[in-house]
């Protein structure tokens, strides 16, 4: 199975989220498994979380293989806490934290 990697970086937020949305759309169109690397995103906002959650749910509904390349770091942990994802369900912990504790 082929894997398409999508890398997001910088201060990814609402004004720049379209680029990541396009990259994810193209990756899913290729029909491969998709791995999203968020490790270089310095200051994510809620639009990033909404986009990733939307992609995650769409992939699940379509039986597609979509995952993060690594557990999210501190900026995303703080955003997930503000958005009510922490404490995380088992499914959320597996996706966002690769099963590690969200604390």
ABEGO torsion letter per residue (X at the ends): XBBBBBBBBEBBBAAAAAAAAAAAAAAAAAGBBBBBBAAABABBBAAAAAAAAAAAAAAAAAGBBBBBABBBBAAAAAAAAAAGAOBBBAAAAAAAAGGBBAX
